[in-house]
Amino acid sequence: MGQMNDRIQQVSGLIQRLQQKYPTEIEAFLTFSGKTEATGALSAQAKSLINVALAVAAQCEWCIALHVQAAIHAGATQDEIIEAGFMAVMMHGGPALMYLTPLLQSLDEFLPGADPRA
């Protein structure tokens, strides 16, 4: 299993631990998350690409792994995901550029046949 898959497993473990001790709080968060990510005026793919950009800007490797995987599942292409990452770089600068590293790692792990040169 790769590093980004490990990040997703860590998130899953965190959620499970929090559900045991803080079920009200974590369920409220998960309900809110589910409602905001549901298809509405924006498609699931558009929302997942926005989340990719926000994850890069927030410099959160766990978020990047989760949202790149979700974007792939929503039908986003490698180029769309990378472009979303570059939108974060445009708004957040050099630090966000460095977080294209876990974005590319996520693509390498989750997208079969991804161009390793991208």
C-alpha positions as CSV (number, residue, x, y, z in Angstrom):
1,M,0.0,0.0,0.0
2,G,1.3,3.5,-0.8
3,Q,1.7,6.5,1.3
4,M,-1.5,8.2,0.1
5,N,-3.5,5.0,0.7
6,D,-2.0,5.1,4.2
7,R,-3.3,8.6,4.6
8,I,-6.8,7.5,3.7
9,Q,-6.6,4.6,6.2
10,Q,-5.5,7.0,8.9
11,V,-8.5,9.2,8.2
12,S,-10.8,6.1,8.5
13,G,-9.1,5.2,11.8
14,L,-9.5,8.7,13.1
15,I,-13.2,8.7,12.2
16,Q,-13.8,5.4,13.9
17,R,-12.0,6.5,17.1
18,L,-14.0,9.7,17.2
19,Q,-17.3,7.9,16.6
20,Q,-16.7,5.8,19.7
21,K,-16.0,8.6,22.1
22,Y,-17.6,11.6,20.3
23,P,-20.5,10.2,18.2
24,T,-22.6,13.4,18.3
25,E,-19.9,15.7,17.1
26,I,-18.5,13.4,14.4
27,E,-21.9,12.5,13.1
28,A,-22.8,16.2,12.8
29,F,-19.6,16.8,10.8
30,L,-20.2,13.8,8.6
31,T,-23.8,14.8,8.0
32,F,-22.8,18.4,7.1
33,S,-20.0,17.1,4.8
34,G,-22.4,14.7,3.0
35,K,-25.0,17.5,2.5
36,T,-22.5,20.0,1.2
37,E,-20.8,17.5,-1.2
38,A,-24.2,16.2,-2.6
39,T,-24.9,17.2,-6.1
40,G,-26.8,20.5,-6.3
41,A,-26.0,23.6,-8.5
42,L,-22.5,22.1,-8.9
43,S,-21.8,18.6,-10.1
44,A,-20.1,16.1,-7.9
45,Q,-17.1,16.3,-10.2
46,A,-16.9,20.1,-9.9
47,K,-17.2,19.9,-6.1
48,S,-14.5,17.3,-5.9
49,L,-12.1,19.5,-8.0
50,I,-12.8,22.5,-5.7
51,N,-12.0,20.2,-2.8
52,V,-8.7,19.2,-4.4
53,A,-7.8,22.8,-4.8
54,L,-8.8,23.7,-1.2
55,A,-6.9,20.6,0.1
56,V,-3.7,21.8,-1.7
57,A,-4.1,25.4,-0.4
58,A,-4.7,24.1,3.1
59,Q,-1.5,21.9,2.8
60,C,-3.3,18.9,4.1
61,E,-1.9,15.6,2.8
62,W,-4.8,13.6,4.2
63,C,-7.3,15.9,2.5
64,I,-5.4,15.8,-0.7
65,A,-5.5,11.9,-0.7
66,L,-9.2,11.9,0.1
67,H,-10.2,14.5,-2.5
68,V,-8.0,13.3,-5.3
69,Q,-9.5,9.8,-4.9
70,A,-13.0,11.3,-4.8
71,A,-12.3,13.4,-7.9
72,I,-11.2,10.3,-9.7
73,H,-14.3,8.4,-8.6
74,A,-16.4,11.4,-9.8
75,G,-14.9,11.1,-13.3
76,A,-12.2,13.8,-13.2
77,T,-9.2,13.3,-15.4
78,Q,-5.6,13.6,-14.3
79,D,-5.3,16.9,-16.2
80,E,-8.4,18.3,-14.4
81,I,-7.0,17.3,-11.0
82,I,-3.6,18.9,-11.7
83,E,-5.3,22.0,-13.0
84,A,-7.3,22.3,-9.8
85,G,-4.0,21.9,-7.9
86,F,-2.5,24.8,-9.9
87,M,-5.5,27.0,-9.1
88,A,-4.5,26.6,-5.4
89,V,-0.9,27.5,-6.3
90,M,-2.1,30.6,-8.2
91,M,-4.0,31.7,-5.1
92,H,-1.6,30.4,-2.4
93,G,1.8,30.6,-4.0
94,G,5.0,28.6,-3.4
95,P,3.9,26.7,-0.3
96,A,0.9,25.3,-2.3
97,L,3.2,24.3,-5.1
98,M,5.1,22.0,-2.8
99,Y,1.8,20.2,-2.0
100,L,1.4,19.2,-5.6
101,T,3.9,16.5,-4.5
102,P,1.2,14.5,-2.5
103,L,-1.3,15.4,-5.2
104,L,0.9,13.7,-7.8
105,Q,1.5,10.8,-5.4
106,S,-2.2,10.4,-5.0
107,L,-2.7,10.3,-8.8
108,D,0.1,7.7,-9.1
109,E,-1.6,5.5,-6.5
110,F,-5.2,6.0,-7.4
111,L,-5.3,6.5,-11.2
112,P,-4.2,3.5,-13.1
113,G,-2.0,4.4,-16.1
114,A,-1.4,8.0,-14.8
115,D,1.5,9.7,-16.6
116,P,4.3,9.7,-14.1
117,R,5.9,12.7,-15.9
118,A,2.9,14.8,-15.0
